[in-house]
Amino acid sequence: MMEINTHNWRSPSLGKDLTLKVYGSSGTPIIGIPTRGASCGQWEEFGMVDAISYQIENGFNQLYCVSSVDSESFLNEDASPSQRLVRHQQYESYLVDEVVSYIKDQNPIDYLIIAGTDLGGYHAINTALKHPAEFDKAIGLSGIYDIKKFMNGYYEDDVYYNNPMDFIPNLSRQPILNNIRDIDFRLVSYHNDPRMDYSRRLSNVFRMKFIEHKLDIWDMDSRDEWSQWQQMLKTHII
């Protein structure tokens, strides 16, 4: 039987109560980020937890599923683009300052994987790029790596520094680049994925900056992307 625990705390970064679902009791920890605006229960509901149940039940991996606040940030049409970016940055602080710290307190393994689907893939890859000392592997499944589409034409420094398509090409500080190059990046998509071009474009950026990574475009045309994401996650956490 898989051990499942739910933890709640009031996030000082976001100023609201958030729930974290933890699957398994030991093993290399994975932060799982859902699709845009979804809750921490989405991965369980759509089979992602079952897909890696062997690894979890046998103590190879421990999965920490977080909720998204994209409906309060990138998808919030009632907020200005600059306000959306503020909320996004608060979410990033929640992931790094709260969730990562919590995992380190609970799990002694000094190797951390972060993975996400759809806009969650952006959060996984972008958070690892901005905080490379905290992560060892970052997996983006059908990620959206250019946030300008959510900004309604607004473009200032806060967009630039949260948009890997923009800030990575201009990154020249070698100590930071060397830390980034230590991460095992996986950019994963499939042939009829409407977001596939984001993975290809970011792969080109990574190659330009000599950032080792794996671009993995699956030759599958199934319209059920969750079934593909399940297999992709299982493949790339190993």
N, C-alpha and C positions, 0 to 999 in steps of 0.2 A: 504493500500500500504506500502511496505517495503521501508524505507529510505536507500539509498545507496550513499556513498560518497567515493571519491578517493583522496588520499593525496600522494604527492610526496615530497621527500627531498633528498638532497645529504648526504649519510651516511658517517660520519667521520670515523666510524669503518671500512667500506668496501671501501671507496674512490670511490663510484659510486652512481648514482641516483637509488633509489628504490621506488616502488609504494606499498602503503598500501590501501586495500579496506575495508571499514567499513560498516557493515550491521546493521541497527537499530540505535536508538538514545539513548537508555537507557537499563539498566539491567545489570546483572552480566557479566563482560567482558570475552570473550574467545579469545585466540590467536589460529588461525588455520594455521597449517603448511602443505603444500602440499606434494605430493610424490616427489621422487628424481628429482631435477632440474626443477621443474614446477613453474609456475608463480602464483601470488596472485589471479588470476581469475579462477584457476583450480577447487576449491571447488564449485564455482557457476556453472561452466560448467558441472560438473559431479553430480549435484544434492544435494550436502551436505548442501548448504544454504537452498534450498527448504525443505529439511528434517527437519530442525529446524525453519521453517518460522513462525510457530505459536508462538514459544518462542520469536523470534525476533520482530515480528509485535505487540505482546502484551507487550513488554517491560520487559520480563523476562531475556533475554540475549542480549548482543551486541557482534557481531562477528567481529574480526579484522583479516583479512587474509593477510598473508605475502607471499613473494616470497622465493623460495629456491635458494641457490647458490651452490648446490651440484655439479653442472657441473664444478665449479671452484675449488672445494675442493676434496671431496672423489672420484668423478668420473673423475677427470682431469688426464688422462694418460700422459699428456705432462708435468706435474709437478711431482717432487719427492714426496715421501710419507711425508717427513717433511714439504714440502711446502704446501701440501694438508691440513696438520694439522694446519698450520698457518692460512690458509684461513678459515678453520672451526672455529677456535677460534675467528677470526674477526667477523664471522657470529653470534657466541654466544654473543659477545659484542653488536652487532647490536640489537639482540633480547632483551637483558637485559637492556643495557644502553640507548637504543633509543626507541624501541617499548614499553617496559614496562613503561618507563618514560612518553612517549606520552599518553598511556592509562590512567595513573594516573592523568595526567593533564586534561584529557577530561572526565573521568568517576569517580564519587565520591565513588563508591562501593569498599570497602576494601576486595575484594575477587576476585582472579584471577585464571582462568582456562587456561591451555595450552594443546592443543590437536594436534595430527599429524597422518598422514597416511603413511605407508611404512617407508622409511627413515625419513620422517617427524615425525613418531612416536618416532624414536630414539632421534631426536632433542627435542621433547616435554619432554620425560622422563629424558634424560640426563641433559637438562638445568635446570629442576626442582631439580634434585639431586644435582647439583653443586651450585644452587642459591636458597636454600629452603626458605629463608626469603621472596622471591618475589612471591611464588606461593602457592595456596591452594589446587588445584586439577590438576593432570597430567594424560592425557589419551593417551595411545599409541594404535593405531589401526593397527594391523599387523606390528608392529614395528620390526626393525632390531637393536638389542641391543648389537651387537659385531662387532666393526668396523675393526677388524683385517683382514677381507676378502678384505678390500679396501687398505691395506697397503703393499701388495706385499712382505710380509716377513719382512718388517721393524718393529722394536719394540724398542722404547725408552720411556722415561718418558712421552713424550707428547702423545704417544698412550695410555699408562697406565691410565693417568689422564683424558682421554676422553672416556674411555671404561668402562661402568658400570659393566660389567661382571668381570672386574679385580679390579677396585679400591674400589667398595663397600664391597667385602668380607674382605678387609684389613682395612676398616675404623674403627678406635677405639675411636676417640674423641667424647665423649658423648654429648657435647653441639651441635655438628654438627648432630650427629645421632638423637638427640631429635628433632631438627628442621626438619629433613627429615621425621621423624615419624609423624609429624603433617600434612603432605601432604596426600591427598586422591589419591592414585595411582590406576589406572585402566589399566590392561594389557589385551587387547582384541584381539581375533583371531577367526579362524573358522577351522573346522576339516580338510579340504583339502587345507589349507593355507600353501604354501611352507615356510612361515616364522614363523609358529606356534611354532617351537621348541625354538625360541628366547624368546618368552613370557614365556614358561614353565621354561626355564633355569633362566631367571631373577626372576621369582617368587620364585624359590628355593633359590636364593641368598637373596631375600628380607626376606624370612622366617628365614634364617640362622641369619640375623641381626635384627630380630624382627621388621621389617618394615611392618606395616599393609598395606594391598592392596587387590584388588580384581582381581583374574585371571578368565577371562570370555571367555571360548572357546565355540563358537556358534555351535550348531548342525545343520549346514546348508551346503549343498554341491553345492550351486549355483556357477557357474563360473563367474558370474558378481559380482566381489567383491565390486564395488562401491555401488550396491544396499544394500549389507550387511553393508558396512561402514556407509551408511546413517542411517540405523536403529541403529547401534551400537552407533553412535554419539548422536542420539536422546535419546537413553536409558541412556547413561552415563553422559550426562551433567546435568541431573536432580538429 
